[in-house]
């Protein structure tokens, strides 16, 4: 199976959608970090470490709002 560079895909998608380079870097880093830390047991609701996962959950609102804004511009 071919390995996909998720960070690269996220970065290029956000940049092509019109985000500034600085914002793209922050959002793609968040995406990769959240994907790495929240996948697996935490994703399926089996494990949640407050100290480790709470900052990622709290940061999701900013990330999702940025994505919603881009989608509205595209539609």
BELRAJO-V937656 format. One record per residue. N is the residue number from 0. SS is DSSP state (H for helix, E for strand, C for the rest). PHI is phi in radians with two decimals (* if undefined). Layout:
n: {N/N}
ss: {SS/SS}
phi: {PHI/PHI}
//
This chain:
n: {0/1/2/3/4/5/6/7/8/9/10/11/12/13/14/15/16/17/18/19/20/21/22/23/24/25/26/27/28/29/30/31/32/33/34/35/36/37/38/39/40/41/42/43/44/45/46/47/48/49/50/51/52/53/54/55/56/57/58/59/60/61/62/63/64/65/66/67/68/69/70/71/72/73/74}
ss: {C/C/C/C/C/H/H/H/H/H/H/H/H/H/H/H/C/C/C/C/H/H/H/H/H/H/H/H/H/H/H/H/H/H/H/H/H/H/C/C/C/C/C/C/C/C/C/C/C/H/H/H/H/H/H/H/H/H/H/H/H/H/H/H/H/H/H/H/H/H/H/H/H/H/C}
phi: {*/-1.36/-1.45/-1.83/-1.42/-1.11/-1.06/-1.14/-1.11/-1.09/-1.03/-1.16/-1.14/-1.17/-1.16/-1.16/-1.38/1.95/-1.28/-1.18/-1.03/-1.12/-1.19/-1.06/-1.07/-1.12/-1.21/-1.24/-1.12/-1.06/-1.01/-1.14/-1.13/-1.12/-1.07/-1.19/-1.49/-1.73/-1.41/1.55/-1.03/-1.14/-1.04/-1.58/1.39/-1.61/-2.60/-2.55/-1.86/-0.87/-1.10/-1.44/-1.66/-1.01/-1.06/-1.20/-1.12/-1.14/-1.31/-1.15/-1.08/-1.09/-1.09/-1.15/-1.11/-1.14/-1.16/-1.05/-1.06/-1.11/-1.12/-1.09/-1.16/-1.39/-1.63}
//
